[in-house]
Amino acid sequence: MKARNRGPLRDPKVPEEYRALDAQAALLVLVREIAQDFKTDLRFQSSAVFALQEAAEAYLVDLFGYTNLCTVHGKRVTIMPKDIQLTRRIRGERALM
């Protein structure tokens, strides 16, 4: 059986601290890309990026918690996009697109 390439975030051989750094670096790239739309040459403190990461993780954990309730209500065990859409609609969040 051939070993699959899982990428650095899922490879069990990669130490946890490197995975966290990869995730933080990916978030920083995303933050910079979004910030470019508003103003160029912005700089970010590491504490600001950490705060954004914490807020994003808290939002997603909460969203998926309620999404799971929608899934169970639908008598399913697999989360589907329609469950996330229903959760966001109930919460009064605007659509992604």
C-alpha positions as CSV (number, residue, x, y, z in Angstrom):
1,M,0.0,0.0,0.0
2,K,1.4,3.4,-1.0
3,A,1.6,6.1,1.7
4,R,-0.4,9.2,0.9
5,N,1.0,12.7,1.1
6,R,-1.1,14.4,3.8
7,G,0.6,17.8,3.7
8,P,2.4,19.4,6.6
9,L,-0.7,20.2,8.7
10,R,-1.8,16.5,8.9
11,D,1.5,14.7,8.8
12,P,2.0,13.0,12.1
13,K,5.8,13.2,11.7
14,V,5.7,17.0,11.8
15,P,5.9,18.3,15.4
16,E,2.8,20.1,16.7
17,E,4.6,23.5,17.1
18,Y,5.5,23.5,13.4
19,R,1.9,22.8,12.5
20,A,0.8,25.7,14.6
21,L,3.4,28.0,12.9
22,D,2.1,26.8,9.5
23,A,-1.5,27.7,10.4
24,Q,-0.4,31.1,11.8
25,A,1.6,31.9,8.7
26,A,-1.3,30.9,6.5
27,L,-3.6,33.1,8.5
28,L,-1.1,36.0,8.2
29,V,-1.1,35.6,4.4
30,L,-4.9,35.7,4.4
31,V,-5.1,38.8,6.7
32,R,-2.5,40.6,4.5
33,E,-4.4,39.8,1.4
34,I,-7.7,41.0,2.8
35,A,-6.1,44.2,4.2
36,Q,-4.6,45.0,0.8
37,D,-8.1,45.8,-0.4
38,F,-8.4,48.6,2.2
39,K,-4.9,50.0,2.5
40,T,-1.5,49.0,1.3
41,D,1.7,48.6,3.4
42,L,-0.1,47.7,6.6
43,R,1.9,45.9,9.3
44,F,0.5,43.6,12.0
45,Q,1.6,42.9,15.5
46,S,1.9,39.2,16.3
47,S,-0.6,39.7,19.1
48,A,-3.1,41.1,16.6
49,V,-2.7,38.1,14.4
50,F,-3.1,35.8,17.4
51,A,-6.3,37.6,18.4
52,L,-7.7,37.2,14.9
53,Q,-6.8,33.5,15.0
54,E,-8.5,33.0,18.4
55,A,-11.6,34.9,17.2
56,A,-11.8,32.9,14.0
57,E,-11.4,29.6,15.8
58,A,-14.1,30.5,18.4
59,Y,-16.5,31.5,15.6
60,L,-15.9,28.3,13.7
61,V,-16.3,26.1,16.8
62,D,-19.6,27.8,17.6
63,L,-20.8,27.6,14.0
64,F,-20.0,23.9,13.7
65,G,-21.6,23.2,17.1
66,Y,-24.9,24.7,16.0
67,T,-24.5,23.2,12.5
68,N,-24.1,19.7,14.1
69,L,-27.5,20.3,15.8
70,C,-29.1,21.1,12.4
71,T,-27.5,17.9,11.1
72,V,-28.9,15.8,14.0
73,H,-32.3,17.4,13.6
74,G,-32.2,16.3,9.9
75,K,-31.6,12.7,11.2
76,R,-28.2,12.6,9.6
77,V,-24.6,12.2,10.9
78,T,-22.7,14.0,8.2
79,I,-22.6,17.8,8.1
80,M,-23.6,19.1,4.7
81,P,-23.4,22.7,3.2
82,K,-27.1,23.1,3.6
83,D,-26.7,22.6,7.4
84,I,-24.1,25.4,7.6
85,Q,-26.4,27.6,5.4
86,L,-29.4,26.9,7.7
87,T,-27.3,27.7,10.8
88,R,-26.1,31.0,9.3
89,R,-29.7,31.9,8.2
90,I,-31.1,31.2,11.7
91,R,-28.3,33.3,13.3
92,G,-29.1,36.2,10.9
93,E,-25.7,36.2,9.2
94,R,-25.4,37.5,5.7
95,A,-24.8,35.1,2.9
96,L,-21.3,34.3,1.7
97,M,-22.1,35.1,-1.9
